[in-house]
Amino acid sequence: MATSHARNGEAGFTLIDLIFVIAIIGVVCAIAVPALLRARTSAQASSAIADMRVLNSSQLSYAITCGSGFYAPDMPTLGVPPPGSSVGFLSADLAGAPTVIKSGYQIALFGSPVGASPGSCNGLAPGLGATAYKAGADMITPGPTQRFFATNAQGVIYEDTASMYAAMPESGVPGTGVPIQ
């Protein structure tokens, strides 16, 4: 009959070995987590910039094809398809409400209605079209790197470290912010 005898020091991992492995894992996590958070913040900012570009393109398409030269006053209006189409000027993720939360940003669009504007092909009543508009993307939870974005009828996207949406003119250069190239 074979018997097995364990020798001292060969029984497996010691407590010191386990503490050493846990310490290495902790150091790796301490290095990786800040980089992960920076990458997440950068991805959210890129998404907000893309949304500002989409809003500019949607407004331009709307004004040229459906609004008789006038812009939509809000995002839900851009989501309504024109006759003969099943797709609106703006996707449902942005056109669902006047203000939407997307990728860590609150996105809004506003155009002051002009009484002389005609009705649009997608059902906007006369007097509700706008000659200009403003849109903004404000961070929901500002972090160490704060990036806020806004655009208007000029089609230029601006960036600042504080919200620009409230003070953004519907046309022209804002008082704060720098253009994104």
PLY file of the C-alpha trace (Angstrom):
ply
format ascii 1.0
element vertex 181
property float x
property float y
property float z
element edge 180
property int vertex1
property int vertex2
end_header
0.00 0.00 0.00
1.40 3.33 -1.04
1.34 6.17 1.38
1.98 9.78 0.70
3.93 11.94 3.03
3.88 15.74 2.72
7.17 17.43 3.37
7.41 20.73 5.18
7.44 23.68 2.79
5.82 21.76 -0.07
2.18 21.87 1.08
1.08 24.70 -1.30
0.79 28.46 -1.20
1.65 30.28 1.96
-0.09 33.32 3.33
2.84 35.48 2.23
2.45 34.25 -1.37
-1.24 35.16 -1.39
-0.61 38.64 0.11
2.07 39.26 -2.52
-0.30 38.32 -5.38
-3.10 40.49 -3.96
-0.68 43.43 -3.65
0.34 43.06 -7.31
-3.32 42.97 -8.37
-3.96 46.12 -6.30
-1.08 47.99 -7.97
-2.29 47.00 -11.44
-5.84 48.18 -10.59
-4.53 51.48 -9.22
-2.77 52.09 -12.52
-5.61 50.91 -14.79
-8.70 52.52 -13.21
-7.74 56.19 -13.80
-6.84 55.39 -17.41
-10.20 53.65 -17.83
-12.05 56.68 -16.42
-10.15 59.04 -18.76
-11.03 56.84 -21.74
-14.70 56.77 -20.70
-14.82 60.58 -20.34
-13.14 61.00 -23.72
-15.61 58.62 -25.38
-18.57 60.48 -23.86
-17.20 63.83 -25.10
-16.70 62.38 -28.58
-20.31 61.20 -28.57
-21.54 64.67 -27.53
-19.53 66.33 -30.32
-21.00 63.85 -32.81
-24.50 64.66 -31.54
-23.86 68.39 -32.10
-22.77 67.62 -35.67
-25.88 65.50 -36.22
-28.11 68.30 -34.94
-26.45 70.80 -37.31
-26.87 68.45 -40.28
-30.47 67.62 -39.36
-31.41 71.27 -39.02
-29.83 72.12 -42.38
-31.63 69.23 -44.13
-34.91 70.21 -42.49
-34.59 73.88 -43.49
-33.72 73.06 -47.10
-36.23 70.27 -47.75
-39.15 70.74 -45.38
-39.07 74.00 -43.45
-39.12 76.45 -46.38
-35.85 77.96 -45.15
-36.83 77.89 -41.46
-35.33 75.64 -38.78
-37.16 73.30 -36.43
-37.79 74.76 -32.96
-36.92 71.53 -31.11
-35.62 67.98 -31.47
-39.03 66.22 -31.52
-39.99 68.23 -34.63
-36.85 66.94 -36.36
-37.94 63.38 -35.55
-41.22 63.63 -37.48
-40.82 62.10 -40.96
-41.85 64.16 -43.98
-44.54 62.79 -46.34
-43.38 59.80 -48.33
-40.65 58.86 -45.84
-40.59 56.61 -42.80
-37.50 58.29 -41.38
-37.34 61.70 -39.71
-34.51 64.19 -39.96
-33.19 63.08 -36.56
-32.91 59.59 -35.05
-35.25 58.50 -32.27
-32.52 58.55 -29.59
-32.28 62.35 -29.94
-35.80 63.19 -31.13
-37.65 61.55 -28.25
-37.94 64.70 -26.09
-36.97 68.38 -26.07
-34.05 67.47 -23.79
-32.43 64.02 -23.82
-29.78 62.28 -21.74
-27.23 60.44 -23.85
-23.71 59.18 -23.09
-23.37 61.18 -19.89
-24.56 64.46 -21.44
-27.83 66.38 -21.37
-28.56 67.46 -24.94
-31.03 70.22 -25.82
-32.02 72.26 -28.87
-34.12 75.42 -29.10
-35.18 77.78 -31.86
-37.25 80.91 -31.24
-40.50 80.66 -33.24
-41.13 83.35 -35.86
-44.75 84.33 -36.46
-44.20 84.76 -40.19
-42.84 81.25 -40.74
-44.93 78.93 -42.93
-45.99 75.45 -41.90
-43.55 72.66 -42.65
-44.00 69.53 -44.73
-43.80 67.32 -41.61
-46.70 68.99 -39.80
-45.15 71.93 -37.91
-47.86 74.60 -37.72
-47.35 78.05 -39.29
-45.63 80.50 -36.97
-43.53 77.86 -35.17
-40.49 77.71 -37.49
-37.28 79.43 -36.40
-34.79 81.58 -38.32
-31.95 80.26 -36.12
-31.35 77.78 -33.29
-28.98 76.81 -30.52
-28.03 73.38 -29.21
-25.97 72.30 -26.24
-24.47 69.26 -24.58
-23.84 69.65 -20.85
-22.09 67.03 -18.74
-24.44 65.39 -16.25
-21.71 64.58 -13.75
-18.76 66.93 -14.22
-15.44 65.31 -13.48
-11.85 66.49 -13.28
-11.87 67.24 -17.03
-15.01 69.25 -17.69
-16.08 69.62 -21.32
-19.28 71.33 -22.37
-20.34 71.81 -26.00
-22.72 74.08 -27.88
-23.53 75.02 -31.45
-25.94 77.26 -33.30
-27.22 78.09 -36.79
-23.69 79.06 -37.87
-22.80 75.33 -37.70
-19.65 75.81 -35.56
-19.29 73.64 -32.46
-17.81 75.37 -29.41
-16.22 73.86 -26.31
-15.78 75.33 -22.83
-15.16 74.22 -19.24
-18.58 75.54 -18.18
-22.06 75.25 -19.67
-22.61 77.52 -22.68
-26.15 76.51 -23.64
-28.08 79.16 -21.69
-25.95 82.05 -23.03
-25.44 80.62 -26.54
-26.89 82.95 -29.18
-29.05 81.30 -31.83
-26.76 82.79 -34.45
-23.27 84.28 -34.23
-20.25 83.82 -32.01
-20.84 83.06 -28.31
-19.24 85.09 -25.52
-17.31 82.07 -24.24
-15.91 78.87 -25.65
-13.48 77.98 -28.39
-14.35 76.45 -31.75
-13.62 72.76 -32.21
-11.49 72.17 -35.30
0 1
1 2
2 3
3 4
4 5
5 6
6 7
7 8
8 9
9 10
10 11
11 12
12 13
13 14
14 15
15 16
16 17
17 18
18 19
19 20
20 21
21 22
22 23
23 24
24 25
25 26
26 27
27 28
28 29
29 30
30 31
31 32
32 33
33 34
34 35
35 36
36 37
37 38
38 39
39 40
40 41
41 42
42 43
43 44
44 45
45 46
46 47
47 48
48 49
49 50
50 51
51 52
52 53
53 54
54 55
55 56
56 57
57 58
58 59
59 60
60 61
61 62
62 63
63 64
64 65
65 66
66 67
67 68
68 69
69 70
70 71
71 72
72 73
73 74
74 75
75 76
76 77
77 78
78 79
79 80
80 81
81 82
82 83
83 84
84 85
85 86
86 87
87 88
88 89
89 90
90 91
91 92
92 93
93 94
94 95
95 96
96 97
97 98
98 99
99 100
100 101
101 102
102 103
103 104
104 105
105 106
106 107
107 108
108 109
109 110
110 111
111 112
112 113
113 114
114 115
115 116
116 117
117 118
118 119
119 120
120 121
121 122
122 123
123 124
124 125
125 126
126 127
127 128
128 129
129 130
130 131
131 132
132 133
133 134
134 135
135 136
136 137
137 138
138 139
139 140
140 141
141 142
142 143
143 144
144 145
145 146
146 147
147 148
148 149
149 150
150 151
151 152
152 153
153 154
154 155
155 156
156 157
157 158
158 159
159 160
160 161
161 162
162 163
163 164
164 165
165 166
166 167
167 168
168 169
169 170
170 171
171 172
172 173
173 174
174 175
175 176
176 177
177 178
178 179
179 180
